[in-house]
Amino acid sequence: MPKLKTHKGTAKRIKITGSGKLVRERAYGNHILAKKSKARKRNMKTAASIDGRIKKNVKTALGV
């Protein structure tokens, strides 16, 4: 079985923490911000973790 290539689009968007968790940024925070509430915009600044079934798929894409 040959080595798997890293999916570069995924690698640019997702970081692996020291403990092995996958962390991503939240979407919808770039424009059309006037209609979004303060709480919603504040929550978009925080990073989100990836868990569940998709975590395994992302780790495969990252070659981890």
C-alpha positions in Angstrom: 0.0 0.0 0.0 1.5 3.4 -1.0 1.7 6.3 1.3 -1.4 8.6 1.3 -0.9 12.2 0.3 -2.0 14.9 2.7 -5.2 16.8 1.5 -3.7 20.3 1.4 -7.1 22.1 1.6 -7.9 20.3 4.9 -4.4 20.8 6.2 -4.8 24.6 5.8 -8.1 24.7 7.7 -7.6 22.3 10.5 -5.0 22.2 13.2 -4.1 19.3 15.6 -3.6 20.2 19.2 -0.9 18.7 21.5 -3.5 16.3 23.0 -4.6 15.2 19.5 -7.8 17.1 19.2 -8.8 18.6 15.8 -9.6 22.3 15.8 -11.2 24.4 13.1 -12.4 28.0 12.7 -16.1 28.9 12.4 -17.7 30.0 9.2 -19.9 33.0 8.3 -17.7 35.6 10.1 -16.3 37.7 7.2 -19.1 39.9 5.8 -22.7 40.9 6.2 -22.1 41.3 9.9 -24.6 44.1 10.5 -27.6 41.8 10.7 -25.8 39.3 13.0 -26.2 39.7 16.7 -23.2 40.5 19.0 -23.5 37.1 20.7 -23.5 35.3 17.3 -20.4 37.2 16.1 -18.6 36.6 19.4 -19.2 32.9 19.1 -17.8 32.9 15.6 -14.5 34.1 16.9 -14.0 30.9 19.0 -12.5 27.8 17.6 -14.6 24.7 17.2 -13.5 21.1 17.8 -14.2 18.2 15.4 -15.6 15.0 16.8 -17.7 12.1 15.9 -17.4 10.1 12.6 -16.0 13.0 10.6 -13.0 13.1 12.9 -11.8 9.8 11.5 -12.3 11.1 7.9 -10.4 14.3 8.6 -7.5 12.4 10.2 -7.3 10.2 7.1 -7.2 13.3 4.9 -4.4 14.8 7.1 -2.5 11.6 7.0 -2.4 11.2 10.8 
